[in-house]
Amino acid sequence: MNKDQGKYFSSAWSSVLDQTAKFSQVIVIDDGSQESDVELIQSCIADQNTYEVELISDRQNMGLSARLNQALELVKSDWFLILAADDQLIPTANEILSKSLDESVNVVWGNLDLIDESGNELKVSRPRDTWQGPVARRYIEPGYPFKDLLRYNNFVPGGMTLIRTAAVRSAGGWDSNVTTEDLDLWLRIGKTSKFKYVNASVGKYRIVAGSKSRRDSHKLLDNAKLLSKQAGNDKSTDRAIAYLAAMRWAFTIFRTKRIPNTSLAEMAKIIGIPTWYLRVQLPKAIVVPIFGAVVARVKRLT
């Protein structure tokens, strides 16, 4: 739990207790919450007899990746699931996802129903009802998502997704030098790990104003840094990387209504590819998501 998520923790915790298929282990991570929030966590843990819970809480703010790596060291099961304090699992989430596990798959994810800060449903489910829905459905039959992650942005949520423990450990865990930790991990394991999509709702994702996932203008340099890990192998991949970087740059304009302080040239320099790669890809990176979003919205309304 981050320091500003205490007011949501009880709902998230209840959704863990209400699972029809119980988890074998529960680890609660506190990353520098205020004292009252820590007391709330301790009270919730004490007021139940379903799980033995390990609590990581030392009053420091270390960042999500560092905390996830701490928890990874404690995981005893073959699979794990991450739940943010402001999100909720539906009661059958673990049951639905677990039914799709097999030896060939390392990541299994489903749809997340969007809710607002008060918990009201927004009548949209990711990725099913978005422009990324068609590409997600390709993975009803498991596949390697690396190329599609570059073409369609991140269509696999980092939370409320079942992940094979050994796959993350083999990849070295999460990189504390980047803050877009989910996309970074998926790109690092997506070439050799099969992912599977389950077209069913498994959780509720809360849209919170000012949350990290919405501060896109501050993430462009971070995105460039993580994409640099994948660049330089071949021109085809570099062009795909340029397309994703240009797309994320364009998304920042749509959300902030202004030109980002970080230029395409700065991003290209960090990634290690020519600037003109991004400039050539920019029109397509703008048109494709917009067209896809319009089509998805029309389908929802009809």
C-alpha positions in Angstrom: 0.0 0.0 0.0 1.3 3.5 -0.9 1.0 6.3 1.5 -2.2 7.8 0.0 -4.2 4.6 -0.4 -5.3 3.9 3.2 -8.9 4.9 2.6 -9.3 2.1 0.1 -7.5 -0.7 1.9 -10.5 -2.2 3.6 -12.3 -2.8 0.3 -9.2 -4.4 -1.3 -8.6 -6.6 1.8 -12.3 -7.7 1.9 -12.0 -8.8 -1.8 -9.0 -11.0 -0.9 -10.9 -12.6 2.0 -14.0 -13.2 -0.2 -12.2 -15.3 -2.8 -14.0 -18.5 -3.7 -10.6 -20.1 -4.3 -8.4 -19.1 -1.4 -4.8 -18.0 -1.9 -2.0 -20.1 -0.3 -0.1 -17.1 1.0 -0.8 -13.4 1.6 1.9 -10.7 1.8 0.9 -7.1 2.6 3.4 -4.4 1.5 3.3 -1.0 3.1 5.5 1.6 1.4 5.7 4.5 3.8 2.1 5.0 4.8 1.1 7.3 7.7 0.7 5.7 11.1 -3.1 5.6 11.1 -3.0 3.6 7.8 -0.5 1.1 9.2 -2.8 0.7 12.2 -5.7 0.0 9.8 -3.7 -2.7 8.0 -2.8 -4.3 11.3 -6.4 -4.2 12.5 -7.7 -5.8 9.3 -5.1 -8.5 9.5 -5.9 -9.3 13.1 -9.6 -9.3 12.5 -9.6 -12.4 10.4 -8.7 -16.1 10.6 -8.5 -17.0 6.9 -4.8 -16.4 6.2 -1.5 -16.2 7.9 -0.3 -12.8 6.7 3.3 -11.5 6.3 3.4 -7.7 6.7 6.3 -5.7 5.2 6.2 -2.3 6.9 9.2 -0.2 8.0 7.8 3.3 7.5 10.2 4.0 4.6 9.1 5.0 1.1 11.2 2.8 -1.2 9.1 2.7 -4.3 6.9 -0.1 -5.8 9.6 -2.0 -7.6 11.8 -2.3 -4.5 8.9 -3.4 -2.4 7.8 -6.0 -5.0 11.3 -7.4 -5.0 11.1 -7.7 -1.2 7.9 -9.6 -1.5 9.2 -11.8 -4.3 11.9 -13.1 -1.9 9.1 -14.3 0.4 6.8 -15.9 -2.1 6.5 -19.6 -1.5 3.9 -20.5 -4.2 4.5 -21.2 -7.9 2.2 -18.3 -8.9 1.4 -14.9 -7.4 -1.0 -12.0 -7.9 -0.4 -8.3 -7.1 -3.3 -6.3 -5.8 -3.0 -2.5 -5.3 -4.7 -1.1 -2.2 -7.1 1.0 -4.3 -8.3 -1.9 -6.5 -10.5 -4.9 -5.8 -10.8 -8.5 -6.9 -14.1 -10.0 -7.8 -14.9 -13.0 -5.6 -14.2 -15.6 -8.3 -11.0 -13.9 -9.6 -8.5 -16.5 -8.4 -10.8 -19.3 -9.4 -11.2 -18.0 -13.0 -7.5 -17.3 -13.5 -6.3 -20.5 -11.9 -8.4 -22.6 -14.3 -6.3 -21.4 -17.2 -2.9 -22.3 -15.7 -0.7 -24.8 -17.5 3.0 -25.6 -17.8 3.4 -23.6 -21.1 2.1 -20.3 -19.7 3.8 -17.8 -17.4 1.2 -15.0 -17.2 -2.6 -15.2 -17.1 -4.8 -12.1 -17.1 -8.4 -11.1 -17.5 -10.6 -8.0 -17.7 -10.6 -5.2 -15.2 -13.9 -3.2 -14.7 -13.2 0.5 -14.2 -14.6 2.3 -11.2 -14.2 5.9 -10.0 -12.8 7.1 -6.7 -16.1 6.4 -5.0 -16.3 2.9 -6.3 -19.0 3.6 -8.9 -18.8 1.5 -12.1 -17.8 3.3 -15.2 -19.3 0.7 -17.6 -15.9 0.0 -19.3 -13.8 -3.0 -18.9 -10.1 -3.2 -19.9 -9.0 -4.5 -22.3 -12.3 -6.0 -23.5 -14.1 -2.7 -24.2 -11.1 -0.7 -25.4 -9.1 -0.4 -28.6 -6.8 -3.1 -27.3 -9.5 -5.7 -26.9 -9.0 -7.4 -30.3 -5.3 -7.9 -29.7 -5.9 -9.2 -26.2 -8.3 -11.8 -27.6 -5.5 -13.2 -29.7 -4.0 -14.6 -26.5 -7.0 -16.7 -25.6 -4.7 -19.2 -27.3 -1.4 -18.5 -25.4 1.4 -16.7 -27.2 4.5 -14.5 -26.9 3.4 -10.8 -26.5 6.7 -8.9 -27.1 5.9 -7.6 -30.6 2.3 -6.8 -29.8 3.3 -4.9 -26.6 5.3 -2.6 -28.9 2.5 -2.3 -31.5 -0.5 -1.8 -29.1 1.0 -0.4 -25.9 0.6 -2.3 -22.6 -2.6 -4.4 -22.8 -1.6 -6.7 -19.9 -2.3 -5.2 -16.5 0.4 -5.4 -13.8 -2.1 -6.0 -11.1 -4.8 -8.7 -10.6 -2.8 -10.9 -13.0 -1.4 -14.4 -12.2 2.3 -14.5 -12.7 4.6 -17.5 -12.5 7.1 -16.9 -9.7 10.1 -18.6 -11.4 9.7 -16.5 -14.6 10.0 -13.2 -12.6 12.9 -14.5 -10.5 14.7 -15.7 -13.7 14.3 -12.2 -15.1 15.9 -10.6 -12.1 12.7 -9.3 -10.6 11.6 -5.6 -11.1 13.9 -2.9 -12.1 14.0 -0.2 -9.4 15.4 2.3 -12.0 12.1 2.5 -13.9 8.7 3.3 -12.6 6.6 1.8 -15.4 7.5 -1.5 -13.8 4.8 -3.7 -15.4 5.6 -2.8 -19.1 9.3 -3.2 -18.4 8.8 -6.7 -16.9 6.4 -7.8 -19.7 8.9 -6.7 -22.4 11.8 -8.5 -20.6 9.9 -11.8 -20.4 7.6 -11.5 -23.3 9.9 -12.9 -25.9 10.3 -16.3 -24.1 7.2 -16.5 -21.9 3.7 -17.3 -23.1 0.8 -15.1 -21.9 -2.8 -16.2 -21.8 -5.9 -14.0 -21.8 -9.2 -14.9 -20.1 -12.1 -13.0 -21.5 -13.9 -12.6 -18.1 -13.9 -9.9 -15.4 -11.6 -10.6 -12.5 -11.2 -7.2 -10.8 -12.1 -3.6 -10.4 -9.5 -1.0 -11.3 -10.0 2.4 -9.6 -9.4 5.5 -11.6 -7.9 8.0 -9.1 -7.1 11.6 -10.1 -3.4 12.2 -9.9 -2.4 8.6 -9.5 1.0 7.4 -10.9 -0.6 5.7 -13.8 -2.2 9.0 -14.9 0.9 11.3 -14.7 2.0 10.4 -18.2 3.9 13.6 -18.7 6.4 12.5 -16.0 6.9 9.1 -17.4 8.2 9.8 -20.9 11.9 9.7 -19.9 11.2 6.6 -17.8 9.5 5.0 -20.9 12.5 5.8 -23.0 14.8 4.3 -20.4 13.0 1.0 -20.4 12.7 0.9 -24.2 16.4 1.4 -24.5 16.9 -2.1 -23.1 15.2 -3.6 -26.1 16.8 -1.4 -28.8 19.8 -2.0 -31.0 19.1 -5.6 -31.9 17.5 -5.1 -35.3 15.9 -2.3 -37.3 12.5 -3.9 -37.3 12.4 -3.9 -33.5 13.8 -0.4 -33.3 11.0 0.9 -35.6 8.4 -0.8 -33.4 10.1 0.7 -30.3 9.9 4.1 -32.0 6.2 3.6 -32.7 5.5 2.8 -29.0 7.6 5.8 -27.8 5.7 8.1 -30.2 2.4 6.7 -29.1 3.2 7.4 -25.5 4.3 10.9 -26.3 1.1 11.5 -28.2 -1.0 10.1 -25.3 0.6 12.7 -23.0 -0.7 15.5 -25.2 -4.2 14.0 -25.2 -4.2 13.8 -21.4 -2.4 17.0 -20.4 -3.6 19.1 -23.4 -0.1 20.5 -23.9 3.1 19.6 -25.6 5.3 17.6 -23.3 8.5 19.2 -21.9 10.3 16.0 -23.0 10.9 16.1 -26.8 10.9 13.2 -29.3 14.6 13.9 -29.8 15.3 13.5 -26.1 13.5 10.2 -26.0 15.2 9.0 -29.1 18.6 9.8 -27.6 17.9 7.8 -24.5 16.5 4.9 -26.4 19.5 4.9 -28.8 17.6 5.2 -32.1 17.5 8.0 -34.7 15.0 10.8 -33.9 13.5 10.5 -37.4 12.3 7.0 -36.5 9.9 8.5 -33.9 8.9 11.4 -36.2 8.0 9.1 -39.0 6.0 6.9 -36.7 4.1 9.7 -34.9 1.2 10.1 -37.4 0.4 6.4 -37.2 0.9 6.4 -33.5 -1.8 9.1 -33.2 -4.3 7.8 -35.7 -4.4 4.1 -34.8 -5.3 4.4 -31.1 -7.9 7.1 -31.8 -9.5 5.1 -34.6 -9.5 2.0 -32.4 -11.0 3.9 -29.5 -13.8 5.3 -31.6 -14.6 1.8 -33.0 -14.6 0.4 -29.5 -16.9 3.1 -28.2 -19.3 2.5 -31.0 -19.4 -1.2 -30.3 -20.1 -0.5 -26.6 -23.0 1.8 -27.5 -24.6 -0.6 -30.1 
